[in-house]
Amino acid sequence: MTRPIKFRVWDNEKKSYKKTGNVLLMDIEDGEIYESDDDTGISYLAEKKYSLEQFTGLKDKNGKEIYEGDIVKNGNGYEPVIYVHGSFEPVCYFDPLSMQVVGNVHENANLLEEQK
């Protein structure tokens, strides 16, 4: 069984997740993110404008998909989901069915600050 490769896109300028619009491309060689303008067909560098967040392939205890950048609540409190050394932490250490997605690092960073 393979895991679906999915991403969601955070728009750093509009401060919201991108639902539809121009096509985003990633250059495999340099990892840069480019956006293609629908009207002109011209692609331009958009790496600073967007943050790509990858689906971990896992769901929380409520069946919600867990993405990089989510904040999950587990036995240790609130933790951000990050990609480190080839795996998504903390979901690689805990049973995802014991976790709950409670927000994301863009809109709910206060959850992590309150815990410090």
Residue pairs with C-beta under 8 A, 6 or more apart in sequence:
3 55
3 57
4 55
4 57
5 54
5 55
6 54
6 55
6 65
7 52
7 53
7 54
7 55
8 17
8 18
8 52
8 53
8 55
8 67
8 69
9 17
9 18
9 24
9 50
9 51
9 52
9 53
10 16
10 17
10 18
10 50
10 51
10 53
10 69
10 104
10 106
11 17
11 18
11 49
11 50
12 48
12 49
12 50
12 51
13 49
15 106
18 50
21 38
22 35
22 36
22 37
22 38
23 35
23 36
23 38
24 33
24 34
24 35
24 36
24 46
24 50
24 52
25 33
25 34
25 35
25 36
25 43
26 32
26 33
26 34
26 52
27 34
32 45
32 47
33 45
33 46
33 47
33 50
33 52
34 43
34 44
34 45
34 46
35 43
35 44
35 46
35 49
35 50
36 42
36 43
37 43
37 44
51 69
51 106
53 67
53 68
53 69
53 70
54 67
54 68
54 83
55 65
55 66
55 67
55 68
56 65
56 66
56 67
56 68
56 81
56 88
56 91
56 96
58 65
58 66
58 88
58 91
58 96
59 65
59 66
59 96
60 66
60 72
60 96
60 97
60 99
60 100
60 101
61 96
61 97
61 98
61 99
61 100
62 100
62 101
64 100
64 101
66 72
66 81
66 88
66 91
66 96
66 99
66 101
67 81
67 104
68 81
68 82
68 83
68 88
69 80
69 81
69 104
69 105
69 106
70 80
70 81
70 101
70 103
70 104
70 105
71 78
71 79
71 80
71 81
71 101
71 102
71 103
71 104
71 105
71 108
71 111
71 112
72 78
72 79
72 81
72 90
72 91
72 99
72 100
72 101
72 102
73 99
73 100
73 102
74 90
74 94
74 98
74 99
74 100
75 94
75 98
76 90
77 115
78 102
78 111
78 112
78 114
78 115
79 89
79 90
79 112
80 105
80 112
81 88
81 89
81 90
81 91
82 88
82 89
83 89
90 99
91 99
102 108
102 111
103 111
105 112
